[in-house]
């Protein structure tokens, strides 16, 4: 179950939209600000989107759920 953020959009959808609208790779802090969610919530959503094949994880200093990791949306 996904939580609903602003205007009933799920956190997952807000995070995906923020990354698709970015000009390149972005970390959890940047995406969180754009999607209006917490950095941890953004990072968790991005990790799930990577598993779904919708994002690419570019780099990470730590392991799973690292807000400083950068992600990029797959381009159609």
N, C-alpha and C positions, 0 to 999 in steps of 0.2 A: 504494500500500500504506500502510495506517495503522499507527502503532505502538500497541501495547497498553499501557494503564496499569494502574491498580489493578483487580484482579478481572477482568482480560481485557477491559475496556471500552476502545474506541478513544479516542484523544485527541479526535477529532471529536465522538464521542457524548458524552464527558464535558463538553466545552466547550458543546455545544448544551444539555445538561441543566442546566448551571450558569446559562446565560442564561435558559432557560425558567423556572428557579426564582427568578431575581432579581426584585426588585420594580420594576425599570425598567432603563434603559440602564446598561451596565457597561463598564469599560475592560478591556484585556488583563491588567492587574495583578490586578484583582479576580477576573476569571474564572479566571486561572491559579491563584490561591490556592484557589478553590472546586473546580476541576477537577483539582488536584494535578499541574499541568504547568507548564512554564516560560512566562513572559510572551510570549516570541517564538513559542513553539509554539501558545499560545492565540490570539495575533493572526493567525498564519498560518491556523489552522483557521477563525477567524471570517471572514477574507477569502474563503476558499473557500465557506463557508456563505452569504455574501452573494451570491456568484456563482451558487449553487444556488437562491437566492430564499428561504432560510429565515431570514435575518437582514436587518436594516436597519442601515446604517452611519449613525450620527447626526452625528458630527463627527470631524475629525482635524486635528492641527496640522501633521503631516508627511504624507508620501504613504503608499504601500503599506507594510504591516507596521509601522505605528506603534502601539506598545503603549498610548499614551495616547488613542487613538481610542476612541470609545464606540459600542457596538453594542446592538441590541435584537432579541429574538426576535420573529418574526411571530406574531401571535396567531391561532389558528384561528377 
